[in-house]
Amino acid sequence: MTDTTAWDTYARKKPGGRREKNAKGETTWFNWTQYPDHGPGIEVLGEAERVALLELGCGSGGNLAHAATLGHRAVGVDVSPIQLKAARELWGGLPGLELHQRGALDFMSETAERFDAVYSVFGAIWFTDPGQMFPAIRQVLKPGGVLAFSQRPPVEGCYGCQASYINQADDPNPLVVKRWDYTPDMWTGLLKEHGFRYALANEITPPEGWKTGTLLVRALAPGA
């Protein structure tokens, strides 16, 4: 099992709790960006009804829960037991929602299920070498299935494997995890190298008063 120390620490440091409703008064919603009530929604994953979705790094499960309320089979994977405990407390009774405490690569190497879409919102795809992640995702996607993920845009000139630091409350030495940052063109190039089609990447403009946008990447698996 992957060491969960860093991600459990991150979970404890996350500010506040989840809102009961969004700006539209909805009790579940899908959000690709780091800003509430901003950007596109679940339509990025396609318009089909009642499909099987896999979220890599599902955290406390808000996006996953929204998928389940729409009738989709919503499978979430996360390494942090703290995150999954929160997800089960919030959403454990939803039909169609399934949670696994596993590393993303481990889960995909073990499952026999094939999914209509695989996605990650500031999640496992950002923190795993794409040379390992993209082949694994291709193995679990149905032909023509959707891959989509979001993360912060890269710092100019800082591409490839970078360090993310997670501060610990009682320790001056931060925990370090790896992340992979690329420009939109670099991401689409990597996806094409791994056989994905119609790869697109763009930066979602932040809300007024904020400086940092959100990088959203989408592609289709080969096949139908």
C-alpha positions in Angstrom: 0.0 0.0 0.0 1.2 3.5 -0.9 2.4 5.6 2.1 -0.5 7.9 2.9 1.2 10.3 5.3 1.4 13.2 2.9 -2.1 12.9 1.7 -3.6 12.4 5.1 -1.7 15.6 6.2 -3.1 17.4 3.3 -6.6 16.3 4.1 -6.3 17.5 7.7 -5.1 20.9 6.4 -7.9 21.5 3.9 -9.8 24.6 5.0 -13.5 24.4 6.0 -16.1 21.9 5.2 -18.2 21.3 2.1 -21.1 23.7 1.5 -24.6 22.2 1.7 -25.6 23.9 -1.6 -24.0 25.7 -4.5 -24.9 29.1 -5.9 -27.8 27.4 -7.8 -29.2 25.8 -4.7 -28.1 22.3 -5.8 -27.0 19.8 -3.2 -24.5 18.1 -5.5 -22.5 19.6 -8.3 -19.3 19.0 -10.4 -16.4 21.5 -10.4 -13.2 21.2 -12.3 -11.6 24.3 -10.9 -10.3 25.4 -7.5 -13.0 28.1 -7.3 -16.6 27.4 -6.2 -19.4 27.7 -8.8 -16.9 28.3 -11.6 -16.1 26.6 -14.9 -17.7 23.7 -16.8 -19.3 20.7 -15.2 -19.8 17.0 -15.7 -20.6 17.5 -19.4 -16.9 17.5 -20.1 -17.1 13.7 -19.6 -19.8 13.4 -22.4 -23.5 13.5 -22.6 -24.4 9.8 -22.3 -26.8 8.6 -19.6 -25.9 5.9 -17.0 -22.3 5.3 -17.8 -19.4 4.0 -15.7 -17.0 6.7 -14.4 -13.7 6.3 -12.6 -12.2 9.2 -10.5 -8.5 9.0 -9.7 -7.9 10.8 -6.4 -11.5 11.3 -5.5 -10.8 13.0 -2.1 -14.0 13.5 -0.1 -16.1 12.6 -3.1 -18.1 15.7 -4.1 -17.7 15.3 -7.8 -18.2 11.5 -7.6 -21.4 12.0 -5.6 -22.8 14.3 -8.3 -22.1 11.6 -10.9 -23.9 9.1 -8.8 -27.0 11.3 -8.3 -27.3 11.5 -12.1 -27.5 7.7 -12.3 -23.9 6.9 -13.3 -21.8 4.1 -11.8 -19.3 6.3 -9.9 -16.1 4.6 -8.8 -13.6 6.6 -6.7 -10.0 5.7 -5.8 -7.9 7.5 -3.2 -4.9 6.6 -1.1 -6.0 8.6 2.0 -8.2 6.9 4.5 -9.0 10.3 6.0 -10.4 11.5 2.7 -12.3 8.3 2.1 -13.8 8.4 5.6 -15.1 11.9 4.8 -16.5 10.6 1.5 -18.3 7.7 3.1 -19.8 9.9 5.8 -21.1 12.4 3.2 -22.1 10.1 0.4 -21.9 6.4 1.5 -25.6 5.8 1.0 -25.8 6.9 -2.6 -26.7 4.1 -5.1 -24.0 3.6 -7.7 -21.2 5.1 -5.7 -18.2 2.9 -4.9 -15.0 3.8 -3.0 -11.6 2.1 -2.9 -8.5 3.0 -0.8 -5.9 2.2 -3.4 -3.2 3.9 -5.4 -4.5 4.8 -8.8 -2.0 2.6 -10.7 -2.5 -0.3 -8.4 -6.3 -0.1 -8.8 -6.2 0.1 -12.5 -3.7 -2.8 -12.8 -6.1 -5.0 -10.7 -9.6 -4.2 -12.0 -11.3 -6.1 -14.8 -13.9 -3.3 -15.2 -13.8 -1.0 -18.2 -15.0 2.6 -17.9 -16.7 5.1 -20.2 -14.7 7.9 -18.7 -11.7 8.3 -16.3 -11.1 11.7 -14.7 -9.1 13.5 -12.1 -9.6 16.9 -10.5 -6.3 18.2 -9.0 -5.9 14.5 -8.3 -3.8 11.4 -9.0 -3.1 12.2 -12.7 -1.2 15.4 -11.5 0.9 13.4 -9.1 1.9 10.4 -11.2 4.4 10.0 -14.1 2.3 10.2 -17.3 4.5 7.6 -18.8 2.9 5.2 -16.3 -0.5 6.8 -15.9 -1.6 7.1 -19.5 -1.0 3.5 -20.5 -2.8 2.4 -17.4 -5.8 4.6 -18.2 -5.9 3.3 -21.7 -6.2 -0.2 -20.3 -9.3 0.6 -18.3 -11.1 2.9 -20.8 -13.6 1.5 -23.2 -12.9 2.2 -26.9 -13.6 5.9 -27.5 -13.9 6.6 -23.8 -13.1 10.0 -22.3 -10.0 11.0 -20.3 -10.2 14.4 -18.6 -8.2 16.0 -15.8 -7.6 19.4 -14.3 -4.7 21.0 -12.3 -2.9 24.3 -11.8 -1.1 25.7 -14.9 2.7 25.2 -14.8 5.1 27.9 -13.7 6.8 29.1 -16.9 9.9 27.1 -17.6 9.2 24.5 -14.8 8.1 21.5 -16.7 8.1 17.8 -16.1 8.5 16.3 -12.6 8.3 19.1 -9.9 8.1 19.1 -6.1 5.0 19.9 -4.1 5.4 20.7 -0.4 2.9 19.9 2.3 3.6 21.5 5.6 3.1 19.6 8.8 1.7 21.4 11.9 4.3 20.3 14.3 7.3 19.8 12.0 9.2 22.5 10.3 10.2 20.1 7.5 7.5 19.8 4.9 6.5 16.5 3.3 7.4 16.3 -0.4 5.4 14.7 -3.2 6.1 14.7 -6.9 3.8 16.3 -9.5 4.0 16.6 -13.2 3.6 20.0 -14.9 3.4 20.7 -18.6 2.1 23.4 -21.0 -1.1 22.6 -22.9 0.8 21.7 -26.0 3.1 19.4 -24.0 0.1 17.6 -22.5 -1.6 17.1 -25.9 1.7 15.9 -27.3 2.1 13.3 -24.5 -1.5 12.1 -25.0 -1.0 11.6 -28.7 2.2 9.7 -28.1 0.2 7.3 -25.9 -2.4 6.7 -28.5 -5.1 9.1 -27.3 -7.2 11.0 -30.0 -8.6 14.5 -30.2 -6.4 15.8 -27.3 -7.3 19.3 -26.2 -5.9 21.4 -23.4 -6.8 24.9 -22.4 -6.6 27.2 -19.4 -9.9 28.2 -17.8 -9.8 31.9 -16.9 -10.1 32.4 -13.1 -13.0 34.4 -11.6 -12.6 38.2 -11.4 -10.1 39.2 -8.7 -8.1 36.0 -9.0 -4.9 35.4 -10.9 -4.5 31.7 -11.3 -6.5 29.8 -13.8 -7.1 26.1 -14.2 -5.6 23.8 -16.8 -8.2 21.4 -18.2 -7.1 18.5 -20.5 -9.4 16.2 -22.4 -8.8 13.3 -24.9 -10.5 10.2 -26.2 -9.2 6.6 -26.1 -8.6 4.9 -29.4 -11.5 2.9 -30.8 -15.1 3.5 -31.7 
